[in-house]
Amino acid sequence: MSRSTLTVLRILAAAVVAAVLFPSIAVSGCGGSKGSPAVDAGSTSAAAHVSAADAKADAGAAANSAAAPDAGVVDEPAPTVDNADLTLRGRHLLEAIAHGEPKLASDIVYPRDAYIATKDQPDPGKQWDKKVYPIFERDVANVRRRLHVPENAQFVSFELGPAIAQSPVKKRDLKQPVWRVRHSKLAFAVGGKPQRIEIAEMTGWHGAWYVSKLR
């Protein structure tokens, strides 16, 4: 056997051993079509990741865009008329008037947090502390004196006014729409004689009605 023949046989033997020990090298070396799926899979994965990120960003931008015009404004539905609730808190209002103790009716006064959330003023919390609640206290005393409501006054009923209407956003007044109703009536009796107190204004907040102006 010639030297050139031995060289060829040795090269062939080495190729067989390499194919057995390192099949991945042999496969990857067999043309571009075998290696292309791995590259395509990576590209597809990267593209999917970018697409998902873009979709998430677009969704966030759309949500922000939709919320921007109404930011801070909550348009609540009008509170339903809960007779049991109005009866209980109306009774407290009569007790506050009859005893000259406004704190007895703290559950029917338009809440401080509601005033802060709805009023378009520099410091609505301070306004409530310095003006809104003190006016309620003054009105309780005035009604008691004007109608001569005695401590033994008997509660009869509390009737919400007939015309519920929504007050829209207004600069220096409201930064959020609110529901209001006028001419609600607190009926009571003294010595069997029927009497009533007309509530100037009630305002809705989180599903309930509150006195925002007693008189």
Secondary structure, 3 states (H helix, E strand, C coil): CCHHHHHHHHHHHHHHHHHHHCHHHHHHCCCHHHHHHHHHHHHHHHHHHHHHHHHHHHHHHHHHHHHHHHCCCCCCCCCCCCHHHHHHHHHHHHHHHHHCCHHHHCCCECCHHHHHHHECCCCHHHHHHHHHHHHHHHHHHHHHHHHCCCCCCEEEEEECCCCEEEECCECCCECCCEEEECCEEEEEEECCEEEEEEECEEEEECCEEEEEECC
